[in-house]
Amino acid sequence: MNINIKRVYYIRYVDHLVVGVVGSRQDIIKIYNIIKTFLKNELNLMLTRKNTAIAHLSKNCIFFLGIFIKRSLNLKKCIISVKKKDGVFIKTKMMSSIVMNAPIKTIFEKGTLSGFFKKRGDKFIPTNRSRYTNLSHQDILHYYNSIINGILNYYLFVNNRKCLSSLVYGFKLSCARTLALKYKLRYASKVYKRFGSKLPIHSDTVTLSIRSIFKTTKKTHL
């Protein structure tokens, strides 16, 4: 953790590349020019101005593969620790941690475009998916569970994972309203009253219920 040592971290996914530099802005510009020159001369590729930027993570966040990345501003993590080694006191600067958050609002907006929600002012209201009412109860649960599991698995590591509970609740209510339309019960409350809070379906071979973000049971289909 020597503050005099400069570090470079990078990760690439297809044509998306992010480079993290522990150093000065001059170091970043130098590395940027090296990458730009290599891509142009060796691979005949160009960096687009629209999708390329230099950002200070303490002041601005970056958006990479559906994740907001920023450095934590928690001052408690930016301290000088003093450790004794071989009778000598050594000062070490503790680097602030990197925070990665899921874009909750963006996911809600995508869900709205797909028909799971309706936007009313600044709120996202879960709605039914009438096109799936011809499916069986079990298939409807499978469908919604696949969406919920996909979101939870993709954002498994984010710092604001608990905020995903609002998304899970929204998809669960959309599922309940879809079942209400299927069984002609009109209201989601009647579906919950008839089937229970997890909307389970029981058969001779499987017991299936809607996914929960925090608690799952052995009978929950993941």
N, C-alpha and C positions, 0 to 999 in steps of 0.2 A: 504493500500500500504506500510505497514511497511516492510522494507528490511530484517529485522531479522526473519520474519515469512517465513517458507518454505512451498511450495505448490506443490501439485501433481495433475495433470489432466490426464485423460485417456479416450480413446474411443476405442470401439471394433466393428468390423464388420465381422461377421462369424469368420474366423481364422486369421484375421488381427487385430493387436493391436498396438496402439501407446500410449506411456506414456510421458507426458511432466512434467519436474521437475524444479521448481525454487529452486535451491540449489547447493551444491557442487558435484563434480564428485564422491566423496565417497558416497554421498546420493544416487546417481543414481545407482552405482554398488550394493549397499545394496538392493535397491528396485528390481533391475534386478535379483539378487540371490533369493529374496523372491518369485518373480513370477516364476522363473525357477523351484524352489523346489516345489511350489504348483502344477504347471502343471504336474510335474513328479510323485509326490507322490499321489496326489488326483485325477488327471484326466488321468494319464498314457499318457501324451503328452510331446513331446520334442520340444524345440526351435531349429530351424535349423540355423547353423552358416551363411549360405549363405544369409538368409533373416532377420537376426538379427544384429543390430548395435547400438552403442551408438554414438550420434552425438551432437556437440555443435551448436545450431541453429544460432549463430552469425557467424560461420565459414563454416558450411556445411548445405545443405538442405536435407530434407528427402522426399521420394516419397511414398505417402499414398493414396490409392484409386484413382489413376490418378491425384493427385495434388502434386505440389512441395511446401513444407512448409519450411519457413525460417524466422528468425527474422530480422526485418528491421534494416539497419545500418544507418538510418537517425539520425544524432547526435542531431537534434532538438527535437527528441522524448525521448532522454536520458538526461534529465535535472533535476535539483533540483528546485522544486517550493516552494516558501515561502508563507504560508497562516497564517492569523491572526485569532485565535479562542479564545474567552474569554480573550482578552487582551494579549494572548501569541502567539509568532511567532513560527510556526511549519514548519520544513523542510520535504518535501515529495519527494521521488525519483519517477519520472515518468518512468514507464517501457516501453521499446521499443515495438512497435506493431509487431504482427505476420503477415507475408505476405504469401498469398496463391496464386500460379499462375498455370494456365493451361499449360500443355506441348504442345505448339503449334506445334513444329516440329514433335513430336510423333504422334499427330493426323493427320498431313499431311502424315506421313509415313504409317499409318493405312489406310488412304484414298487411298494411292497409291497401297497398296496391294489389296484393294477392287476394283481397276480399275477406280477410279474417277480422278486420276492424273498420270502423267508420270514424272519421275525424270530426269532432264537434268542438270547435274552438281550439283549445290547446290539449284537449283530452282525446284519447283513443278508446272508442267504445267497441267491445267485442260483438261480433254479429255472427249469424249462422251461415253455413255454407250449404245452400239449398241443393247444389249439384251433387252432393254426397249423401243425400237422404235415402237414395236407393240402395246404398251399401248396407251390410249387416251392422249391428251394434258393435260386434267384435272388430270388423274392418275399419269402422270409424275411429275406434280407440287406437287401433294400430296406426292409422294415418296420423292422428294428432300426436301420438307418442313418438313417431318417427321425427316429426318436426321439433318437438320439445327436446328429445334426446340429441338431435343434431345441433341445436343451439347450445345446450348445456355441455356437450362434449367438446365443441369447438372453442367455447370460452371457459374451459375448465380451469385455466390458470390465471384468469384476470383478477385484479384486486377488488373490483366491484361486483363480484359474482353474486352476492346477495341481492343486488338490484335486479338480477334476472328473474327474481321471484314474481315481479310485476308482469313480466312477459309470460311466465308459466301460468299465472292466474288468468291472464287474458286469453290464452289459448284454451285453457280449461273451460272458461265460461263460453267461449265460441263453440267448443265441443258440446257443452250442455245445451246450448241453444240450437245446435244442429240436431241433436237427439230429440229436443222438444218439438222441432218441426217434423222429424221422422215419425214420432209417436203421437203427433197431434195433441200435445200437452200445452202448447202455447207459451208457457213460461219455463225458464231454467229452474226456478225454485221447485216446480212440480217434478222435474226430472231428478233433482237432488233428493227430494222426498221419496220418490219411487225407487231409485237405484242406490242412493247413498252419496256421500260427499266425493268419492273417487270414481263414481259412475261405473262400478264394476259390472262385468258380465260373467256369468258362471255357466260352464258346460261340463260335460263328462271328461274332457281332455285338458281344459285350461281354465284358469281364473285370471281375468285380465282387468286392469283398472288404469285410470289416467295417471301419468307420471307426476310425481311430486319432486320439487327441487331439493328439499332437505331430507325427507324421510322416504325410504322405500322399504317394502316388505318382500319376503320371499315369493309372494304371489304376484308381485308387480312385474309386468312384462317390460323388460328394459330393451 
